[in-house]
Amino acid sequence: MSVTRIGSVARARAFRIANRVLDRYETRAGAPELSHTPILILGAPRSGSTLLYQSMVERFDVAYISNRHCRWHGAPSLVERRFGGARHVATYASRHGAEAGATAPSECGGYWYRFFRRSPQYVSLADADPEKLIRLRRSVARLGAAAGRPIVFKNLYCSLRIAPIAAALPEALFIVVERDMLANARSLLAGRMRRSGDYAGWWSAEPPGIDRLRTLPPEQQVVEQIRAITETIEADRTSIGAERFFQISYEGLCDDPRMTTDAIAAFCSRRGTHLTERAELPARFDRSPGAPIDADLESALERYAGRG
């Protein structure tokens, strides 16, 4: 192993240890009451959730987990107290949901793995660890206290953990973004090819029934992945209470970002959370055409996605 590689491994191990220590500190007993509403963005992968996340962070004076927070994901509340005044200027660019820059909004899987298992990715309330849900509430409470404003989270695996999150954070609100099925599925297939050079390699969130989905051909896998995640969100919306959920479309967000974010702000206001405007958004966003996929696969996808 090269000296560079050894140094990289040592740094990674040091960060893991540091974040475990920070985790214990942030989730210790005696957390403040939750003073600011958590707002979670949900949806299928490649549905437009990153663009919505970027738009909300740009338009409203909200807290969020940045790449800098994520580096120290064991205690983002401490990072917020140190760097909370540093604001991000949106580029509306990303690669597989990630945007470069210390202040750019992050999905930060490391933060959520503090509280939820890695596999299976779907976590029901019965499956969740009660102690970890208490720690999640303490962490969010301390982050909200440090920020002094509502918090927007975006990690699409949370679409598979809604019930335990809602139980730990009964104040939380949920924004669901959906996209045209064919465009969403095509984007997932193109993403698979970019990441692994193979349309068949599974990518991103694994909904209930993942073992069955893996046996399907690629065009059916992505359609059923989207459908299963959508059905999971809908089932939790029904059980938790539809009044805590608000749905938008990727196409509507692109065509009129201000109207869409106005509607989100009005929804939050009806639920007792005021979002203060911070900056203006572009008049519109171009709808992403996505990378082209193999012609035969495109035909198979169109045939399958058009069914029921």
Wavefront OBJ file of the C-alpha trace (Angstrom):
o trace
v 0.000 0.000 0.000
v 1.369 3.431 -0.962
v 2.148 6.126 1.583
v -0.637 8.259 0.069
v -3.124 5.419 0.422
v -2.072 4.741 4.005
v -2.517 8.426 4.836
v -5.964 8.473 3.236
v -7.098 5.414 5.184
v -5.759 6.889 8.431
v -7.616 10.180 7.841
v -10.852 8.358 7.067
v -10.518 6.329 10.257
v -9.808 9.479 12.281
v -12.961 11.119 10.885
v -15.042 8.048 11.744
v -13.783 8.072 15.313
v -14.287 11.821 15.645
v -17.844 11.618 14.326
v -18.704 8.800 16.744
v -17.477 10.948 19.632
v -19.394 13.966 18.328
v -22.513 11.841 17.944
v -22.443 10.898 21.617
v -21.988 14.552 22.542
v -24.796 15.878 20.321
v -27.345 13.253 21.351
v -26.668 13.399 25.079
v -29.605 13.929 27.409
v -30.927 17.397 28.143
v -31.646 18.510 24.576
v -33.836 21.601 24.145
v -37.405 21.339 22.947
v -37.789 21.284 19.178
v -38.143 24.996 18.449
v -38.021 24.981 14.637
v -39.879 22.792 12.193
v -38.023 20.106 10.233
v -39.136 19.958 6.580
v -38.228 16.785 4.704
v -38.146 16.414 0.922
v -39.277 12.979 -0.257
v -39.566 11.222 -3.599
v -38.090 8.662 -5.931
v -34.482 9.053 -7.103
v -34.132 11.305 -10.171
v -37.532 12.865 -9.497
v -36.255 16.460 -9.188
v -35.706 16.419 -5.434
v -32.228 17.957 -5.651
v -33.514 20.919 -7.659
v -36.284 21.427 -5.105
v -33.750 21.247 -2.254
v -31.511 23.820 -3.952
v -34.492 26.079 -4.651
v -35.748 26.028 -1.065
v -32.288 26.683 0.362
v -31.811 29.583 -2.051
v -35.214 31.213 -1.700
v -35.909 30.840 2.009
v -33.961 31.593 5.165
v -33.726 27.981 6.278
v -31.093 25.776 7.830
v -29.844 22.696 6.007
v -27.012 20.179 6.135
v -24.226 21.397 3.875
v -21.182 19.499 2.655
v -19.281 21.128 5.531
v -21.864 19.941 8.061
v -21.705 16.485 6.517
v -17.957 16.224 6.979
v -18.694 16.454 10.715
v -22.037 14.663 10.557
v -21.673 13.443 14.135
v -22.691 16.915 15.358
v -23.944 19.266 12.620
v -25.297 21.534 15.368
v -21.717 22.427 16.327
v -20.858 23.190 12.695
v -23.972 25.355 12.483
v -22.902 27.371 15.518
v -19.480 27.938 13.965
v -20.373 28.461 10.300
v -24.136 29.016 10.226
v -23.779 32.502 8.774
v -22.090 31.193 5.623
v -24.762 31.137 2.929
v -24.689 29.203 -0.306
v -25.164 30.802 -3.715
v -27.085 28.264 -5.759
v -25.635 26.939 -9.000
v -28.588 24.580 -9.594
v -26.013 22.059 -10.796
v -25.464 18.617 -9.329
v -24.179 15.166 -10.150
v -26.257 12.275 -8.847
v -27.764 14.596 -6.254
v -24.460 16.087 -5.079
v -23.347 19.703 -5.543
v -19.758 20.844 -5.038
v -18.736 23.438 -2.448
v -18.501 23.558 1.340
v -21.805 25.430 1.713
v -23.730 23.437 -0.916
v -26.710 21.444 0.383
v -25.959 17.771 0.997
v -28.035 14.601 1.321
v -25.461 13.455 3.909
v -26.121 9.765 4.221
v -23.667 9.642 7.123
v -26.003 11.787 9.227
v -29.004 9.512 8.711
v -27.018 6.309 9.247
v -26.493 7.519 12.798
v -30.149 6.679 13.397
v -31.170 4.050 10.813
v -29.727 0.791 9.579
v -28.088 0.567 6.179
v -29.947 -2.556 5.070
v -32.747 -3.356 4.528
v -33.306 0.264 3.615
v -37.045 0.279 4.302
v -37.602 0.837 8.016
v -41.064 0.596 9.546
v -41.857 2.080 12.931
v -41.745 -1.422 14.412
v -38.285 -1.973 12.890
v -36.791 1.262 14.216
v -34.574 1.404 17.289
v -36.469 3.498 19.914
v -33.221 4.741 21.463
v -31.966 5.943 18.095
v -35.236 7.794 17.475
v -34.717 9.623 20.771
v -31.206 10.509 19.621
v -32.556 11.718 16.257
v -34.915 14.083 18.039
v -32.117 15.415 20.243
v -29.889 15.987 17.217
v -32.572 17.826 15.243
v -33.523 19.884 18.297
v -29.929 20.977 18.827
v -29.467 21.763 15.134
v -32.648 23.845 15.147
v -31.573 25.676 18.301
v -28.185 26.448 16.755
v -29.723 27.640 13.469
v -32.664 29.567 14.884
v -34.820 28.809 11.840
v -36.665 25.920 10.134
v -34.525 23.079 8.799
v -34.856 21.529 5.340
v -33.570 17.979 4.932
v -33.218 16.022 1.716
v -32.162 12.416 1.767
v -34.325 10.202 -0.406
v -33.743 7.156 1.786
v -35.963 9.019 4.253
v -38.808 8.180 1.850
v -38.362 4.629 3.170
v -38.296 5.677 6.862
v -41.209 8.106 7.054
v -43.134 6.419 9.883
v -40.263 6.349 12.406
v -39.175 9.871 11.442
v -42.730 11.125 11.904
v -42.897 9.424 15.298
v -39.588 10.927 16.448
v -40.437 14.322 14.954
v -44.221 14.810 15.124
v -43.670 18.471 14.171
v -42.079 17.482 10.845
v -43.611 18.373 7.489
v -43.070 16.436 4.277
v -42.762 17.767 0.717
v -43.195 15.052 -1.916
v -41.871 15.642 -5.433
v -43.016 13.536 -8.377
v -41.943 13.478 -12.012
v -43.402 12.115 -15.221
v -42.930 8.346 -14.942
v -41.234 7.812 -18.301
v -38.795 10.714 -17.820
v -38.041 9.598 -14.262
v -37.404 5.984 -15.285
v -35.259 7.002 -18.264
v -33.159 9.219 -15.989
v -32.646 6.320 -13.575
v -31.431 4.083 -16.394
v -29.081 6.766 -17.692
v -27.776 7.237 -14.145
v -27.055 3.523 -13.865
v -25.019 3.613 -17.046
v -23.028 6.670 -15.910
v -22.228 5.147 -12.535
v -21.431 1.562 -13.468
v -21.417 1.289 -17.241
v -24.323 -1.144 -17.017
v -28.105 -0.680 -17.202
v -28.667 -3.793 -15.073
v -26.807 -2.628 -11.954
v -29.222 -1.509 -9.227
v -28.860 2.108 -8.173
v -30.211 4.102 -5.227
v -33.161 3.503 -2.911
v -34.275 -0.108 -2.323
v -38.015 -0.152 -1.564
v -39.960 -3.014 0.024
v -39.888 -6.019 -2.285
v -36.354 -5.286 -3.490
v -35.486 -8.986 -3.889
v -38.309 -9.446 -6.396
v -37.468 -6.227 -8.214
v -33.885 -7.348 -8.754
v -35.138 -10.305 -10.818
v -36.826 -8.030 -13.374
v -35.244 -6.644 -16.545
v -33.779 -3.123 -16.189
v -36.691 -1.189 -17.734
v -39.131 -2.922 -15.388
v -36.860 -2.514 -12.373
v -36.766 1.287 -12.587
v -40.511 1.646 -13.202
v -41.327 -0.646 -10.293
v -38.731 1.101 -8.111
v -40.531 4.412 -8.657
v -43.960 2.856 -8.155
v -42.933 1.060 -4.961
v -41.428 4.212 -3.433
v -44.499 6.234 -4.416
v -46.800 3.611 -2.885
v -44.709 3.531 0.297
v -44.963 7.312 0.656
v -48.704 7.195 0.004
v -49.266 4.466 2.594
v -47.373 6.483 5.213
v -49.226 9.652 4.240
v -52.506 7.842 4.887
v -51.438 6.428 8.244
v -49.638 9.515 9.533
v -52.055 12.160 8.283
v -52.286 13.800 4.876
v -52.252 17.261 6.466
v -48.502 16.906 7.099
v -47.733 16.252 3.418
v -47.605 18.532 0.381
v -47.035 17.312 -3.161
v -45.403 19.140 -6.059
v -44.292 18.119 -9.536
v -40.844 18.462 -11.057
v -42.438 19.859 -14.202
v -44.307 22.530 -12.228
v -41.136 23.474 -10.352
v -39.244 23.905 -13.625
v -42.002 25.878 -15.338
v -42.654 28.273 -12.444
v -40.217 27.964 -9.522
v -41.662 30.946 -7.675
v -45.254 29.715 -7.817
v -44.201 26.255 -6.648
v -42.144 27.547 -3.721
v -44.921 30.042 -2.881
v -47.284 27.082 -2.607
v -44.840 25.276 -0.316
v -44.511 28.381 1.876
v -48.303 28.684 2.085
v -48.590 25.025 3.095
v -45.961 25.488 5.818
v -47.699 28.643 7.024
v -50.992 26.775 7.383
v -49.125 24.315 9.591
v -47.692 27.111 11.735
v -44.239 27.478 10.121
v -43.314 30.755 8.444
v -40.624 30.660 5.750
v -38.878 34.009 5.350
v -37.865 34.904 1.809
v -34.116 35.321 1.350
v -33.441 35.512 -2.398
v -35.189 35.322 -5.727
v -35.273 32.266 -7.982
v -34.853 32.117 -11.761
v -38.044 32.643 -13.740
v -37.861 29.027 -14.881
v -35.587 26.025 -15.077
v -35.042 23.967 -18.195
v -36.485 20.507 -17.791
v -33.574 18.100 -17.875
v -33.756 15.943 -21.013
v -31.410 13.421 -19.433
v -28.830 11.366 -21.238
v -30.133 9.173 -24.069
v -30.385 5.451 -23.455
v -30.088 2.464 -25.770
v -32.822 2.563 -28.455
v -34.085 -0.978 -27.788
v -34.158 -0.294 -24.057
v -36.053 2.952 -24.693
v -38.695 1.040 -26.650
v -39.009 -1.587 -23.930
v -39.298 1.149 -21.294
v -42.018 2.971 -23.223
v -44.005 -0.250 -23.610
v -43.713 -1.170 -19.941
v -44.213 2.304 -18.455
v -47.362 2.713 -20.533
v -49.049 -0.200 -18.779
v -51.395 0.555 -15.882
l 1 2 3 4 5 6 7 8 9 10 11 12 13 14 15 16 17 18 19 20 21 22 23 24 25 26 27 28 29 30 31 32 33 34 35 36 37 38 39 40 41 42 43 44 45 46 47 48 49 50 51 52 53 54 55 56 57 58 59 60 61 62 63 64 65 66 67 68 69 70 71 72 73 74 75 76 77 78 79 80 81 82 83 84 85 86 87 88 89 90 91 92 93 94 95 96 97 98 99 100 101 102 103 104 105 106 107 108 109 110 111 112 113 114 115 116 117 118 119 120 121 122 123 124 125 126 127 128 129 130 131 132 133 134 135 136 137 138 139 140 141 142 143 144 145 146 147 148 149 150 151 152 153 154 155 156 157 158 159 160 161 162 163 164 165 166 167 168 169 170 171 172 173 174 175 176 177 178 179 180 181 182 183 184 185 186 187 188 189 190 191 192 193 194 195 196 197 198 199 200 201 202 203 204 205 206 207 208 209 210 211 212 213 214 215 216 217 218 219 220 221 222 223 224 225 226 227 228 229 230 231 232 233 234 235 236 237 238 239 240 241 242 243 244 245 246 247 248 249 250 251 252 253 254 255 256 257 258 259 260 261 262 263 264 265 266 267 268 269 270 271 272 273 274 275 276 277 278 279 280 281 282 283 284 285 286 287 288 289 290 291 292 293 294 295 296 297 298 299 300 301 302 303 304 305 306 307 308
